[in-house]
Amino acid sequence: MGLYHLGLGDLFQGIAGLDTCLVSKPHAAPYLKAAALCGVSPGACVSIGDRYDMDIAIPLSLGMGGILVAGVADVYQL
């Protein structure tokens, strides 16, 4: 996995994405798996992304928060 090759694997609870959920955004499964991996309810999570329809709409429908950014510079400001 890429995170381990970068020396970052130990910083994450797990991976919630196409490889582990067999579906990708904007499906709800990766968002729900991410919350479960962290041991929290979806309401305790926030999704940050640059596309409303892919990154924010589904999390909001699951009770998560959402932050729409224009690009990576906005993420660094957060």
C-alpha positions as CSV (number, residue, x, y, z in Angstrom):
1,M,0.0,0.0,0.0
2,G,1.2,3.5,-0.8
3,L,0.9,4.8,2.7
4,Y,3.3,2.2,4.0
5,H,5.8,3.0,1.2
6,L,5.7,6.6,2.3
7,G,6.3,5.7,6.0
8,L,2.8,6.9,6.9
9,G,0.9,3.6,7.4
10,D,1.1,3.6,11.2
11,L,-0.6,7.0,11.3
12,F,-4.0,5.7,10.0
13,Q,-6.6,3.4,11.5
14,G,-7.2,1.8,8.1
15,I,-8.2,2.5,4.6
16,A,-11.8,3.2,3.4
17,G,-11.9,3.3,-0.4
18,L,-12.4,1.2,-3.5
19,D,-9.9,-1.4,-2.4
20,T,-11.6,-2.1,0.9
21,C,-15.3,-1.2,0.1
22,L,-15.4,-2.4,-3.5
23,V,-17.2,0.9,-4.3
24,S,-15.9,4.4,-4.5
25,K,-17.1,7.9,-3.9
26,P,-19.8,9.1,-4.1
27,H,-21.2,5.8,-2.6
28,A,-21.9,5.9,1.1
29,A,-19.9,2.8,2.0
30,P,-16.4,4.4,2.1
31,Y,-17.7,7.2,4.4
32,L,-19.4,4.8,6.7
33,K,-16.3,2.5,6.8
34,A,-14.1,5.5,7.7
35,A,-16.3,6.4,10.6
36,A,-16.4,2.7,11.8
37,L,-12.6,2.5,11.5
38,C,-12.3,5.5,13.8
39,G,-14.9,4.1,16.2
40,V,-17.2,7.1,15.9
41,S,-20.6,7.8,14.5
42,P,-20.9,9.5,11.1
43,G,-22.0,12.7,13.0
44,A,-18.5,13.0,14.5
45,C,-16.9,13.1,11.0
46,V,-16.2,15.8,8.5
47,S,-15.5,15.2,4.8
48,I,-13.3,17.7,3.1
49,G,-13.2,17.9,-0.7
50,D,-13.2,20.0,-3.8
51,R,-16.2,18.6,-5.5
52,Y,-19.6,19.0,-3.8
53,D,-21.3,16.1,-5.7
54,M,-18.4,13.6,-5.1
55,D,-17.0,14.7,-1.7
56,I,-19.7,16.6,0.3
57,A,-23.3,15.6,-0.7
58,I,-23.2,12.0,0.5
59,P,-21.5,12.7,3.8
60,L,-24.0,15.5,4.6
61,S,-26.8,13.0,3.9
62,L,-25.2,10.6,6.4
63,G,-25.1,13.3,9.1
64,M,-21.4,14.1,8.7
65,G,-20.1,17.6,8.3
66,G,-18.7,18.8,5.0
67,I,-16.1,21.4,4.0
68,L,-15.9,22.4,0.3
69,V,-12.5,23.7,-0.7
70,A,-11.2,25.2,-3.9
71,G,-8.0,23.3,-3.8
72,V,-5.1,22.0,-1.8
73,A,-4.2,25.5,-0.6
74,D,-7.5,25.7,1.2
75,V,-6.8,22.3,2.9
76,Y,-3.5,23.7,4.2
77,Q,-5.4,26.7,5.7
78,L,-7.7,24.4,7.5
